[in-house]
Amino acid sequence: MVCYIASEIRMHIDSDGRIRAKHPAAAYPVWRPFVEAFGRITLLARVDEVGVDDSGVIVEGDGVRVERLPYYVGLRSTPLGMLRVRRRLRNIGTRDDVFVGRVPELVSLAVLARARSAGARNLAILAADPQTLQSLAPRPFGPLIAALWTWLSRRAVRSADAVSYVSERYFQSKYPARSGAPTIGRSNVILPDGWIKDGPRRRTQRDRIRLITIGALDHKVKGMDFLLDVMASLAEEGLSATLTIIGDGVLRTELEKDANERGLDVNFAGQVQEKARIRNLLDAADVYVSGSRSEGLPRATIEAMARSLPVVTTDAGAAGELVGTPFLTQIDKRDAFSRAIYLLASDSEEYQLQSRRSLEVSVRVSDAASPDRFAAFLRKNFMGDWVD
């Protein structure tokens, strides 16, 4: 038996021939629960075999290897790229194997479809809400693509032999597993040792507030354009605010131009790999903000909460399990978002209360992400004798 795990994260080869990835969610330690349950796993991922790049995290190690899928990048390359991926998957796996995919990621949906065609057992990990992904697609096709994506995702979850949800309640009610299928609610956010701050923050300065956010600048899903609108709104209300954006991508130049033309105090920090530097940037801020239009359980938000930062976020995915009103606002509602920031800037007691709440939530979510708990779930539901 082989356990195949799909990954949407693009990978590359370093000068020593090892496979690396820019995203920390593909790092070798992430796969520990699967290795403990199955002994060995094979990742199915797109690997760029042109050129050499020594940056990023190492993916492979004892018990973990990567099966290289055809490489493609960008929306325009997706249709042909996914056709090539599907052709490659036809020759991978048998009914005796186990397949794992993160819904609604495209490579994962293809891998789970391969599991169904092979009659193999499979685990669906519901990681984000496909209904909110229409902002990825060009108009006027966004709603149609989102509807198809949602149907494929719902089918993958309903067909799975077991389902892991990144939420505690949200996705379970919206995308239920089939009757009798075992489920687990488990965050995929494992905080580094020493990351959780030892106490809440206090705020004394009321005339200026330092905001920070983390997210890719490759598309508008993370809502960086929305956060610039919020910054402009705060300026109109007379609140001096700075915004630090950690992340990079093709939209950076456009966003920088927009911020400069509007006279906004925005620091584009670029891609930051070092956890220590990310922690320092978070500690130098007052409030973490997320304008995301699509989420699962947002990793960056939880990491910020663990540094005792109060959070203002849009109600994307399972964000409502982390933050309550008025600091949880509807997507793209600038005025409500700005008012929440203003409240934290002007009310020191509310600020400290939300800082304490952030710490409590981060501890709860981190405990639920226990690798040992997930490995036990996998062993119980996939390593026993399977009766067809």
Secondary structure, 3 states (H helix, E strand, C coil): CCEEEECCCCEEECCCCCEEECCHHHCHHHHHHHHHHHCCEEEEEEEECCCCCCCCEECCECCEEEEEECCCCCCCCHHHHHHHHHHHHCCCCCCCCEEEEEECCHHHHHHHHHHHHHCCEEEEEECCCHHHHHHHCCCCCHHHHHHHHHHHHHHHHHHCCEEEECCCCHHHHHCCCCCCCCEEECCCCCCCCCCCCCCCCCCCCCCEEEEEEECCCCCHHHCHHHHHHHHHHHHHCCCEEEEEEEECCCCHHHHHHHHHHCCCCEEEEECCCCHHHHHHHHHCCCEEEECCCCCCCCHHHHHHHHCCCCEEEECCCCHHHCCCCCCEECCCCHHHHHHHHHHHHHCHHHHHHHHHHHHHHHHHHHHHCCHHHHHHHHHHHHCCCCCC
